[in-house]
């Protein structure tokens, strides 16, 4: 992310309809459009966004625009014990005679996804469709160009299942125009992306952008109908948790005007954590607080 000229200009309050490719660069017609992993749509230049501002991206709709999907075949071996790997060395070297990927298909009614490859079709149940974006973020600071397979304070490949319709993500602005990117659509995905993929598919996307002038944040934040959340991206996992927890604490103190004791007490008794990504170079942790615990504290408004 970063290092590209803007593809399109967006003003605060505008709604954008666009499409994304799958993680191997295939479009809605299953045609190869580009090479490389996690090609993204963008960057979108957010008019009047400057370093020190913040943008909000409200995901209105995500819809797979083809029925064919794919996943990696095996779990990530670094998430398994050496004892288990010694029992099943195929988890490290692959299964002889089989490829790396398995084909899936979205049901005609658009409600579920199912393995189509035999014999796994009979043993793996259908999974409820739950579209999400694996990658979303802005250009990183200091002229960096960071690959789309990892994540940082700018967002990126966070693979958090909460990046879905009904959620709004907030990102710090590091460069003029913010340079918003998005892509890596998944029809389904378990927490952590422990297989290295979701059910990878191209998407139709509809989102709204809001600019919050002069509102400085350190890491991605978000909200949905039930929770406020903050996201930390780093390795080891405890560093990602530290970033997410620190950002939530800063949010409560700086924007909701809670004292440090009030914020500490609230977080200690109400925080929930979710794992975003534990497959890629930077892990992702999400720190959440239920909205019911902050009923009288407004979110930052446009200035």
C-alpha positions in Angstrom: 0.0 0.0 0.0 1.3 3.4 -0.9 3.5 4.5 -3.8 0.6 4.7 -6.4 -1.1 7.7 -8.1 -4.7 8.2 -7.1 -7.2 6.4 -9.3 -10.3 8.4 -8.3 -11.2 11.4 -6.1 -13.9 11.2 -3.4 -15.4 14.0 -1.4 -16.5 13.6 2.2 -20.1 12.2 2.3 -20.0 10.6 -1.1 -20.9 7.0 -1.7 -18.7 4.9 -3.9 -19.6 1.8 -5.8 -16.7 -0.3 -7.0 -15.4 -3.9 -7.5 -12.5 -5.8 -6.2 -10.5 -8.7 -7.5 -9.8 -11.9 -5.6 -6.5 -12.5 -3.8 -5.0 -14.0 -7.0 -6.1 -11.1 -9.2 -9.2 -12.8 -10.8 -12.4 -10.7 -11.6 -16.1 -11.4 -11.6 -15.7 -13.4 -14.8 -12.9 -15.5 -13.3 -10.4 -13.8 -15.6 -6.9 -13.0 -14.5 -6.5 -9.3 -14.5 -3.2 -8.9 -12.6 -0.5 -10.9 -10.9 0.6 -11.0 -7.3 -1.1 -11.5 -4.0 -4.0 -9.4 -2.7 -4.3 -6.8 -5.5 -6.3 -3.9 -4.2 -8.8 -1.4 -5.7 -7.7 2.2 -5.4 -6.1 4.4 -4.2 -9.1 6.7 -3.7 -8.0 10.3 -3.1 -10.1 11.8 -0.2 -10.5 15.5 -1.0 -9.1 17.8 1.6 -7.7 15.0 3.7 -4.3 16.0 5.2 -1.9 14.3 7.6 -3.3 14.6 11.1 -6.8 14.1 10.0 -8.9 10.9 10.1 -11.2 9.3 7.6 -14.2 7.1 8.3 -15.2 4.4 5.8 -18.7 3.0 6.3 -19.2 -0.3 4.6 -22.7 -0.3 3.2 -22.7 -3.5 1.1 -20.4 -6.3 0.1 -21.6 -8.9 -2.4 -19.6 -11.6 -4.1 -20.0 -11.1 -7.9 -19.3 -14.7 -8.9 -20.2 -18.1 -7.5 -16.7 -19.7 -7.6 -14.3 -19.3 -4.6 -11.2 -21.0 -3.4 -9.2 -21.6 -0.2 -5.8 -23.0 0.8 -6.0 -26.7 1.5 -4.4 -27.0 4.9 -4.0 -25.1 8.2 -1.0 -22.9 8.8 1.6 -25.2 10.3 3.0 -22.5 12.6 -0.3 -22.6 14.5 0.1 -26.3 15.4 2.4 -28.1 17.9 5.5 -29.9 16.8 4.0 -33.1 18.2 1.0 -32.8 15.9 3.2 -31.9 12.9 5.4 -35.0 13.5 2.2 -37.1 13.3 1.0 -35.4 10.1 4.0 -34.2 8.1 1.7 -33.5 5.2 0.7 -30.3 7.1 4.3 -29.1 6.4 5.0 -30.5 2.9 1.6 -30.8 1.4 -0.4 -33.8 0.4 1.3 -35.7 -2.5 -0.7 -35.5 -5.7 -2.9 -32.7 -4.6 -2.7 -28.9 -5.2 -2.5 -26.1 -2.7 -6.1 -24.9 -3.2 -9.6 -26.3 -2.9 -12.5 -25.0 -4.9 -15.7 -23.8 -3.3 -19.0 -22.5 -4.7 -21.6 -20.1 -3.5 -25.1 -21.7 -3.5 -27.6 -20.4 -6.0 -29.6 -18.7 -3.2 -26.5 -16.8 -2.1 -26.8 -18.0 1.5 -24.1 -20.5 1.9 -20.7 -21.6 0.5 -19.7 -25.3 0.0 -16.7 -27.3 -1.0 -17.2 -28.7 -4.6 -14.1 -30.9 -4.7 -14.6 -34.6 -3.9 -14.3 -36.3 -1.5 -14.4 -33.2 0.8 -17.8 -32.1 -0.4 -19.4 -34.9 1.5 -17.6 -34.4 4.8 -17.4 -30.6 5.0 -20.7 -28.9 5.7 -22.0 -25.8 4.0 -20.9 -22.5 5.7 -23.2 -19.5 6.0 -22.2 -16.6 3.7 -20.6 -13.7 5.7 -18.9 -11.4 3.2 -15.9 -9.3 4.6 -12.9 -7.5 3.3 -9.5 -8.9 4.2 -7.7 -5.7 3.2 -8.6 -2.1 3.8 -6.4 0.9 4.7 -4.6 4.0 3.7 -1.1 4.9 2.4 1.5 4.5 5.2 3.6 7.4 6.5 7.1 8.6 5.4 6.7 7.5 1.7 6.6 3.8 2.5 5.2 1.3 0.1 4.1 -1.7 2.2 3.0 -5.0 0.6 -0.6 -5.9 0.8 0.0 -9.1 2.6 0.7 -7.4 5.9 -0.7 -4.7 8.1 0.3 -1.8 10.3 -1.0 1.5 11.7 -2.3 2.3 8.2 -4.5 -0.8 8.2 -3.8 -3.3 5.4 -4.2 -7.1 5.5 -6.0 -7.4 8.8 -8.4 -10.2 7.9 -10.8 -9.2 10.7 -14.3 -10.7 10.2 -15.8 -7.5 11.5 -14.8 -5.6 8.4 -18.2 -6.2 7.0 -21.5 -4.5 6.1 -22.7 -2.3 9.0 -19.2 -1.5 10.2 -17.4 1.9 9.9 -13.6 1.8 10.0 -11.5 4.9 11.0 -8.0 5.4 9.7 -5.3 8.0 10.4 -4.3 10.1 7.5 -0.5 10.1 6.7 -0.4 11.6 3.2 -2.5 14.2 1.4 -5.6 12.6 0.2 -5.2 9.6 2.5 -5.1 7.2 -0.5 -7.7 4.6 0.5 -7.3 1.1 -0.7 -9.5 -2.0 -0.3 -9.9 -5.6 -1.5 -9.2 -9.2 -0.7 -12.9 -10.1 -0.4 -13.9 -13.3 1.5 -17.3 -14.9 1.2 -16.5 -16.6 4.6 -13.6 -16.8 7.0 -13.0 -18.1 10.5 -11.4 -15.9 13.1 -7.6 -15.6 12.6 -7.6 -16.8 9.0 -5.8 -19.9 10.3 -5.8 -21.6 6.9 -4.1 -18.6 5.2 -7.3 -17.6 3.3 -11.0 -17.1 3.5 -13.1 -18.3 0.7 -11.5 -16.0 -1.8 -13.8 -14.2 -4.2 -14.2 -11.0 -6.2 -16.7 -8.5 -4.8 -19.0 -5.6 -5.5 -18.5 -3.0 -2.8 -20.5 0.0 -1.7 -19.0 2.4 0.9 -19.2 5.9 2.2 -16.3 8.1 3.2 -16.3 10.8 5.9 -13.5 13.2 6.6 -12.8 14.2 10.2 -10.6 17.2 10.0 -7.9 17.7 12.7 -8.9 14.4 14.5 -5.7 12.5 15.1 -5.7 8.8 15.9 -2.8 6.3 16.1 -4.3 3.0 14.9 -7.4 1.9 13.1 -10.6 2.2 15.0 -14.2 1.1 14.2 -17.8 0.8 15.2 -20.7 -1.5 14.4 -24.3 -1.8 15.8 -23.1 -3.6 18.9 -19.5 -2.5 19.6 -16.7 0.1 19.4 -13.4 -1.4 18.5 -9.7 -0.7 17.9 -7.2 -2.7 15.9 -3.5 -3.4 16.5 -1.2 -5.0 13.9 2.2 -6.4 14.9 4.2 -9.5 15.7 4.4 -11.0 18.3 0.7 -11.2 19.1 1.1 -9.5 22.5 2.4 -6.4 20.7 -0.7 -6.3 18.5 -2.8 -6.7 21.6 -0.9 -3.8 23.3 -1.5 -1.5 20.3 -5.2 -2.3 20.2 -5.6 -1.9 24.0 -3.6 1.4 24.0 -5.7 2.8 21.2 -8.9 2.0 23.0 -7.6 3.6 26.2 -6.6 6.7 24.2 -10.1 6.8 22.5 -11.8 6.8 25.9 -9.6 9.4 27.5 -9.2 11.8 24.5 -12.6 11.6 22.8 -15.0 10.4 25.5 -13.3 12.5 28.2 -13.0 9.7 30.7 -10.4 10.0 33.4 -7.6 7.4 33.5 -9.2 5.6 36.4 -12.6 5.6 34.8 -11.2 4.3 31.5 -9.2 1.7 33.3 -12.2 0.4 35.3 -14.5 0.4 32.3 -12.0 -1.5 30.1 -10.9 -4.0 32.8 -14.5 -5.1 33.2 -16.0 -4.9 29.8 -13.3 -5.3 27.1 -13.7 -8.2 24.6 -10.8 -9.3 22.3 -11.0 -10.9 18.9 -8.2 -12.3 16.7 -8.0 -10.8 13.3 -5.1 -12.4 11.4 -2.5 -14.8 12.7 -1.2 -16.0 9.4 0.6 -13.1 7.8 3.7 -11.2 8.8 1.9 -8.9 11.2 -0.8 -10.4 13.5 -4.0 -8.5 14.2 -5.8 -8.1 17.5 -9.1 -6.3 18.0 -10.1 -4.7 21.3 -13.9 -4.2 21.7 -16.3 -2.5 24.1 -20.1 -3.0 23.9 -21.9 0.2 22.8 -24.3 -0.1 25.8 -21.4 0.9 28.1 -20.9 4.3 26.3 -24.4 5.5 25.6 -23.8 9.2 26.2 -20.5 9.7 24.5 -20.7 10.7 20.9 -18.3 9.5 18.2 -16.0 12.2 16.7 -18.0 14.4 14.3 -17.0 16.0 11.0 -15.4 19.3 11.5 
